[in-house]
Amino acid sequence: MIKNVPSLCIACLFLILFTQSTSLATALPLMRISVENTDTHVQTKMVKLFATELRERLGDKLEVQLYANARLFRDKDIIQALSQGKTEMAVPGTWHVMNYEANIGVFLLPFFYGRDPQINYQVVDGSIGRAINKQIEDKLQIKVVGRWIDLGHAHLFSMSKKIGHHEDIQGLRVRVAGGVANEYRIKAMGGIPMTVPWPDLPVYMEQGRIDAILTSYETVHSANLDKKGIRYVFEDKEYFAQYIPLIRGSFWSKLSPESQEIIIETWNKHVKYARNQASIAQEEAKTALIKSGVEVVIPDESQVTTWRTTMSAVQDDFIKKLKIDPNILSDIIDECQCQ
């Protein structure tokens, strides 16, 4: 009996090795999805909905994993992470992607300051938006898998100082999530922009290193920033924040045409719902923040128009510094028929 032990062990070893090699051979392609926002954020909820349905439709072809709250990467690093094969999909904000494709910055120019969402949709869902998506794909070797989803309008939220008029922005240290265009706009309004990654923001607030934050109602509410010092909001619709669904090109090219079609179809299926939910979430967050004591100041439309005109005087400088194709803005003005 003892003499048979080695042969039994060898047989067991071969069985284990065979099982592991078979498992590796049949392992599904891994599709990791990285988002920076928290699990309760409206954007994360949309991406989770997409990931869940994708598992149902492609569960025998893909292993889909969702990582929220910057557990994989911060959005400022996500384009590099995609290009290096460290993740397969991400849904970063336009303000991050514009650092790699300059023409996205057109949506952050003074022209869009204080505009209604319909103006953004008209542009981004039309021929101009499709051309920008193609530029992203060609330059970054990344697939834009569908229409952009919303965060909503970004406003100026402040701690100790109430912003009652645009002039009150003068000298304020304003945190921006990223995007050089956001920095230029804050400078044009007299503020001091500071790019601070989302995970680091609470520390900056606690240490009094910033005076105001360029962000949205939903973001403030979902992260409980009102409990960390936010007291006022100047609701001036600085820009309309959106997120772009991106998949690494080398991963995308290995998928079958059928799988590619299902991914695109599944994403776009939820875009209308996601945009509607984002709008609802912003309104609900606003109501909740008001109840918690946050004071809302809404500037007159005439004030917004005046400041849009004022900042438009330096818009050509924005375009040159950001290296935006000036013809794109001309096309947008013609298409929207507004100044």
N, C-alpha and C positions, 0 to 999 in steps of 0.2 A: 504493500500500500504506500509505504514511504517512497519507494522508488518511482511511483507514478506522479508524485507531487510536482516535480519540475516540469514534466510534460503537460500537466494540467495548467500550471502557471503560464507556460508558453502559449498554450491554447487560449487561455483567458486574455493574455496580452494581445495576441493576434485579433481576437474578437473585439477588444476595446479599440485597437487601432483601426480596424475595419469600420466599426461604428462611427468613430470620429471622422474618418476620411469620407464616409458616405454622407455624414451630416454636413461637413464642409462643402462637399460637392453639390448638395442640394440646398445650401443656404441661399436665402433670398437676397437680392440687392437691397442694401440699406439706404433709406431715404430719411436723413435727419433734417428736421425743420427747426431753424433757430429764430426766435423772436426775443426782443429785449424787454417788452412790457410784462407786467405781472399777470398771473393767471386770471385775475378778476377784470382785467382791462378789456374793453370792447374789441380791440384788434386781436388780442390773444384768443378770445372766445370765437371769433370768426375763423381764425386759422385752425383752431381745434375742431370746429365743425367740418371744415374741409378735410382735415387729417382723418377724422373718424369715418367720413363717407368714403375716403380713398381706401382705407383699410377694408371696408366692406366690398368695394368694387374691384380692388387689385390686391386683395390679401394673399392670393396665391402667386402673385408675381413680385410684390414689393413688401418690405418691412418698413412701415412708416413710424417714425418716432418724433414727437414734438417736445422741444425744449424751450420753456418760457423763462422770463425773468433773467435774461442774459446768462443762463447757466452754461451755454456753449460759448457765445461771443456777444460782445456789445455791438450794436449796429454800426458804430463808427469803424469797426474792424471787419465787418462782415463781407465786404467785397473781396478783401484780401483772403479771408478764410475760404470763400467760395473758389477763388482762383487756385488756391493751394490744395483743394480737395479735402478740406477739413470739415465741410458740411455740404449738403446737397441742395438745400433750399433755405431761403430767408425772405422776409417781407419788411425790408427797411423803409424808413421814411424818405421822402423825396429829398429832404435836406442833407441826407447822408449820401445818396446816390449821385447827387449833382457834383460831388467832389471828384467824380470819375467821368461823368458825362455832363459837361457844362450846360447844355441846352435845357436840362431839367430846371435850371435856375430861373428860367423865364417865369415860372409860376410863383416865384418869390420876389419878383420885381415890384416896384411901387405901383405899376399898372394894376396889379391884382389887389392892392391894399383896400380893404373895406368892401370888396365885391361880394355878391351873393354866390353861393355854390354853383348855381346854374351856369355861370360864366366859365368856371373851371371845367364842369362836365362837358360843356359845348366844345371846349378846346381839347381836353385830354381824351375824350371818347371819339373824337373826329380824326380827320386826316392828319392834323398836326401832331396829335398825340401818338398816332400810329407811326409817324415818321420818327418821333423821338424814341419810341420803343425799339425801332429798327436800329437806331444809332447806338442804343444801349447794348443791344445784342451783338452788333458788329464790333464795337470797340472792346467790350468786356468778355466776349465769348460766353455770354449768359443768355438764357432764354427767359423772356418776359412771358409768363404763361397765361396772362389774362388782364382784364381791366383792373385799374387801381382801386383800392378801397380807401375809405375815409377814416380819419381821426376827427376832423372837423376844424372849425376856426380856432386859431391860436390868438390869445389875448395877453395882456400884461397883468400879471398877478403880483401884488406887492405885500410886504410885511408891515413895516412900521409907518411908511409914508403912503398916504392916499394920493392916487393920481386922479385929479379932477379934470385936468385939461392936458393937452399934448405938451404944453410948456413944462409941466411938472416932471416930464421924463428926463429933463436936462440933468446930467450928472449922476443919474442912477446906474448902479452896477446891475446889469440885466443878464441873467443866465439864459443862454440859448442852447438848444440840443445839439446844434451843429449847422453847417451850411453857411458859407461865407456871405451869401446874400442876406441872411438874417442878421449877420453882424453889421453889414453895410447899412441895412435899414435902421437898425437901432442907433448907429452912429449918426445917420442923417436926421434922426429925431433928437439928437443931443445926449443919448445915453451911452453907457460904457458896456459893450457886449463882452460876455465871458462864456466861452464854450465849456460846459461842464457835463460829463457823461451822466446819464440818469442814475446809475447806482451810487454815484458820489454826491448827488444833490443834497440828501438829508444832512450830511456832515457840513456842507457849505452853509446851509440854512442855520444849523445849530451854532456854528461859529460866527455867524453874522458877516460872512464874506460876500454876500450878495444882497441886493435890495429888492429885486423883482425877478420874476420868472416869465419867460415867453413860453406859454403852454396852453392847454385847453382845460375846460371845466372837468371833463371826464378824467383826464390825467391827474388833476389835483385831487379829485374826489376818490378815485380808485386807489391812490397812494396815500390818502389821509393827510395831505399836505396842509390842510386847514388846521390840523392838530399840531403841526410843526411850525406854525407862525403866519400862514397866509391869512390876511385880514381884508384885503381889498382886491378888486379886479376892475381894470379899465377895458371895457368890452369894445375894442376898436377893430376887430377882425383883421389882425396883422397879415395873416395869410391863411389859405385853406390847406391844412395839412393832409396829405394822403400817403399811402403805403404802396410799394410796388412789389408784386410777387415775382421772385427771381429763382431760377434753377440753374445750377452749374451746367455749362454747355457740354462738357465731357461726359457728365452723367446723363444728360438729356439725350445725347446722340446714341447712347447704348440701349435706350428704351425702344420697344417696338412701336411702330406707328399707332397701333391700337391703344397701347398704354399712354402714349403721348396725347392722343385725342381724348381719352378718358380724364386725364389730369386737367387739361384745358377746359373741358366741359364741366367737370366737377367744380373747378374754381369759379368760372364765370356764372355758373348756376346760382352761386350764393352772393354775388356782388351786389345786386339790387337790395337783397335782404340786409347785407352787411352795412351798406350805406344808410339804409333806413334806420337800422339799429344804432348806428353811430350817432345819427341825428337825435334819436330818442334818448340815448345815453347822455348826450351833452345837455339836453334840457333837464333830464332827471338829476344829473349831477349839479347843474346850476341851482335847481330848486333845493337840493339837499345842502349845498354850501350856504345858500341864503339863510336856511333854517339854523345852520350852525354858527351864524353871525358874520359871514363874509358879506361885505358891502359892495354892491355892483354899481358902477358908473358907466352909463352908455352915452358916448359923445353924440352930439347932433350930427345928422347927415352932412350938414354944411361944413362942420368942422373936419369930418373925415375927407370930404371932397377937397377942402382947402389944403389939407396935409398931403393928400395924394398928388395934387397939382404941384405943391412945393417940392416934394421928393422927386416928382417926375422931371424936375429941372436938372437933377443929377443922375437921371436914369441912364443916360448914355455912358456915364462914367461906370455905373454898375455893369453895364453890358460889356464894356471894354475890359474891366478888371476881372469879370467872371468868364470872359471869353465866350459869351453867348453870341450865336449868329444873329445879327440885328434884323435879318430878313424874317426870322421867326416871329418877333414881336410885331413887325409890320403886317405879317399874315394874320396874326391874332386880332389886331385892331380892325383889319378889314373884315374878318369873319364875324367878330362880335358886334361890329358897327358901333363901337363906343370908344371914348377917349379916356 
